Amino acid sequence: MLNKIYFGSAGTGKTRKAIQDAVEIVNKGKSFQELLSRYDNHDEHENLSKKEFDEKNKIYPLIEFITFHPNYSYQDFIEGVRVEKGGEFKVQDGVFKKIVNRALENPDYNYVLIIDEINRGDISAIFGEFFTLLEKKKRVGESGEISISLPYSKDKKLQVPKNLYIRATMNTVDKSIALIDIALRRRFEFEELKPDYEILGNLNSIQLGELLKK
C-alpha cells in the first residue's frame, strides 16, 4: 500500500510501526542491520571525494520524517518564497517536493515520507491541489497519470512517482477517524494499533489490563 495511516491512542507504538515499515520499504525486505551497513557507513562517507559525495546527496536520504502541527503550511511542505540574507526573494522547496524529486530521479530506490501527527495539521491547506497526486492511478507511469503546475515555480510541474510511499500516524485521542476529511480517507489505508492489555499484569487484586479497558 502506497499510503497508510497508523491510528490509535497514545503509547500504542504508531510512530515505531511507521519507522519499521519505512525501513522495510526502502530496504526491500532485507534486515535493518544490512540497511545500516549499506547506507550509514560513516567511514565510507568520510573517504568520498566531493564529486562522489554530491552524487550520493542526489539519492539520500531515502526516508524523511516530519511532524504536522497547526502552524505547518503549504510553503513548508510543497514550496514557498523565502527571503535570503541579501534581501533577495527565492523559491525554496518543501520536504514533499524534495523527496518527490529524489524519487523521480532515482527510480531504483524506494522512498518514504513519514508524517507524524498528521491530523494536527490543516490537511487541505498543507497539501493543497497536490492531494490528488497521492492516488495510485494518478502517479507517474499509471493510466491516469497527471501533473500539476507549481504556484511559485511557474515553469515546472509536479508529479508523484510510484516509488514514493507515505506513512503517517494519528492519535485518536485528538480526533476520531469519523471526523477526518473524506478526501484523506479515500487516499489512505487506515490500520488501528490497540493497547496490549496482556502485558500489564496485576497490582495486588487489581487486573490492570481490565482497568485500562474500562
N, C-alpha and C positions, 0 to 999 in steps of 0.2 A: 504494500500500500504506500503510495507516494506521500500522502498527508495523513497524519494521525495525531489525535489529542488524547493524552492520558489524563483522566479526571478522577477526583475523589477528595476525601477530606485531608487535612494537614497530616503530614508524617507517614503517609502510606507508600512512599517511595516513587512518586511520579517523576521527579527530576532524575533520580538514579536510573529508572527504567528508560527514560528518553535518551540518556547518555549511553547506556548499554546498547540500546537499539541503534544509535548513531554509529557506534564503534563497529558493530556487526555489519552495518550497511557499507561503510567506507572500506572495511577490510574484507568484504565479500565472503563472510562466514568463517574467516580464519581467526585464530586466537588473539586475544588482547596483547599478550606478550610479544607475539610476532609483529603486531602493528607497531608497538613501541620500538622494536629493533629496526623496523624498516623506515619509520617516519620521524623518529625522535632520537636519532643518533647524534649527540652533540659533538663528539669527536669528528665525525664525518663532516658536519656543517662547518666546524672551525677550519678545516683544511680545504674548503671550497674556494675557488677563485671568485672574484666579484661577478664575472660573467655567469658562472655556474650558480652562484647564489641568486642572482637576478632571475635566472631561468626557473629555479625552484620556487621563487616567490610568485611566479605566474600560476603555479599549481596549488600551493598550500596557502592557508590551512584548508583541509577538507571539511572540517566541522567549525561552524560559527555558533556562538551561544550568546543570546541576548535576553533581556527581561523587559516585558512591557510594563508601563506604568501610565498614570493619567496624563503626564506631560510628554510622553513619547509621540513623535509626529511622523508624518509622511516624509518630511525633509530628512529625518534621521534614518528612515527605513529605505526609501527609494532614492531620492536625490533632492538637494536643496542648494540655495545660494548662500555662501559664507563670505565674510569679509576677511581678506588676507591682511598680514601685518602692514603692508604698504598702503592699505585702504582700498585695494582692488577687490571687486566682487568676482567670485569664482564659483562655478558649479562644482559641487562635491558629491560623490557617490555615497549612498547609504549602504548599510550592511547587506540588504537584499540584492541590490543591483551589483554589488561587488561579487557576491558568491554566485549569482546568476552568470556573470561574465566569465568567472573562472570555470564554471561547469560547462559553458558553451565552448570555451577554448580547449578544454581537456575532457573530451567525451569518454576516454578510457577510465576515468576516475568517477567514483560516486561522491556526491557532496551532500551534506546535511546541515540544515539550519534549525537549531533548537530555539524555540521561543518559550521561555519560562513565564508563567502567569499571563497567558495570552488574553484572558478575559479582563485583565485590569486596564488594558488599553482600549482606545476607541478604534475597533477593528476597521470600520468603514473609512474612517479618516486616515488611518495609517496605511492601509493597502491601496485605497483609492480605486482608480479604474483598473488596476493591475490584478485585482482579486480574481477576475475571471480567468487569468492566465494559469492559475493553480490547477485547474481541471485537467485531467489526464488527456482528454481528447483534443485539448487546445494547445498542447505542448509541441515543441519542435519535432517534426517527423510524423505527427499524427494526422489523421484525415481532416480534422477540424483545426489544424494549426493556425494560430493568429499572432500578430504582433501589434503592439500599441505604441503610439508616439509618446515620447517623453515630454513633460511640460517645460523643462529648462533646456535640455539638450535637444534643440529643435531638429537637428539633422540626424538624430539617432532614434531607433525603435527598440523596444524591449520584447524579448521572447523568453520563455522559460523552457529549459531542456528537460528531457526525461530522466537525466541522471542527477537531478536535484530533488532531495527528499526534505520534507518538513516534519519535525516532531515538536509537539507543544505540550504544555502542562496547564491544568486548570484546577484551581481549588474551588470545590463546590460549596464550601462554606460561604464564599463571597457571592456566588451566583449559580443557580441551577442551570442545567442544560436546556430546560424548557424556555428559559429567558434569553438564550443565545440566538443571535441573528440567524434566520433560516438559511441565508447565503453561506454562512460559516458551516452550518451543519451539513449542507449539501456537498461541500468540498473536502470535508474531513471525516475520517473514520474515528469513532469515539470508543475508547477502551477504559472501563472503570477499574480502578485499583482500590480494593477494600482493605480495611484493617485486618490483621491476622490476630483473631481473638484467642487463638490457642497458645500463644507464646507468653501470655501474661501470668498464667498460673493463679494461685490463690494467696490471699493475705488473711491468715487465720481462717475464719469460716467464710470469708467473702470471696466469691468467684469473680475475679477482676474482669475476665473476658465478658461475662454476662452483664456485669455492671456497665462496661463500656458500651455494649449493645443497647442497653436501656437508655 
